Amino acid sequence: MGISTRYLTLFMSALNTQKTGLALGGLLGLIHLVWSVVVALGLGQSLVDWIMKIHMVEATHTVLPFALPSAITLIVLTTLVGYVVGYAFATIWNKVQK
């Protein structure tokens, strides 16, 4: 049993660099927007403590109080980094596919 031509056409086609960058940038930005809301609601420390516990890790991390300028910087930077990484990934993917 080999891989079907339909599979190869569907999963091995070229990626749109802009759309891939926007998708990854949007995802990372959204994740960090949600994190900023969690911190603003005062739930950040509890969430970090719970995540560490379920990973069986004991580490001391302190979530600082919410600061709007920091939240905006976090969201903008992670969105930009996500866009650049997505764009670079799609560019490399497309070159490898040729």
N, C-alpha and C positions, 0 to 999 in steps of 0.2 A: 504494500500500500504506500503510494507516494503522496506528496502534497499536491492538492488539486490546483489547477490553473486559476480557478476562481479565488482561492485562498491567497495565492501569491499576488494576484491583481489587487485584491482588497487590502491586504496588509503590507505589501511591499511597494506601494505607490509613493510618489513624491509628496512631501508635506509642504503646505503653504507656510512660509517662514513667518509672515506677519500674524496669521491666525494662531500658529503654534506659540509664538511669543506672547500674544495677547491672552491666550488660554492659560498658560503657565503663570504669567504675571498676574492675571486676574485671580487665579486660584490662591497664589501665595498672598496677594493683597487681602483677599477675603478671609483667609485663615488668620492673618494678623489683625484685621479689623475685629473679628470675633474675639481674639485674645484681648484686645484693647477694651472691648465692652465687658469682658469677664473681669478684668482688673478694675475698671471703673465701677462695677457693681460690688467690688470688695470680695470677690470670690477667687481671685488669682492664687493666693497662698494656699487655700484649701485644695484647689485643683492640682497645683504643683505637688503638694504633699501626697495626695491620692495617687498621682501618676508615679511618683517615686516608690510608693508602697507597693503598687501592683507589679512594678518591675523588680521588686525585692532589692531596692537600692536605698541606702541610708546616706543622704547627702544634705548638707545644710545650704538651702537656697532661700533668699528672702526676696519676696516680690515687693517692690517699692510702691508707694502711693501713686495713683493715677496722675499723669501730667499730660495735658492735651498736646503741647508741642512735641513731646517724646512720642506720643501715639501717632501723630501725623507723620513724623519723620520715619517711624518704624514702618507704617503702612506704605508710604511713598517709596522708600528704599527697597523694601521687599518686592513691591510690584515691579519696580525697574529692574532689579536683579532677576526676577522671574522672567521678565520679557527678554532680557539679554540671553539668559540661559536657554529659554525656549527657542529663540531665533537661532542661536548658535547650534543647538541640537538639530533643528530642522535643516539648517544649512549642511551640516556634516552628514546627516541622514541622506539628503538628496545627492550629495557627492558620492557616497558609498553605493547608492542604488544605480548609478550610471554604469 
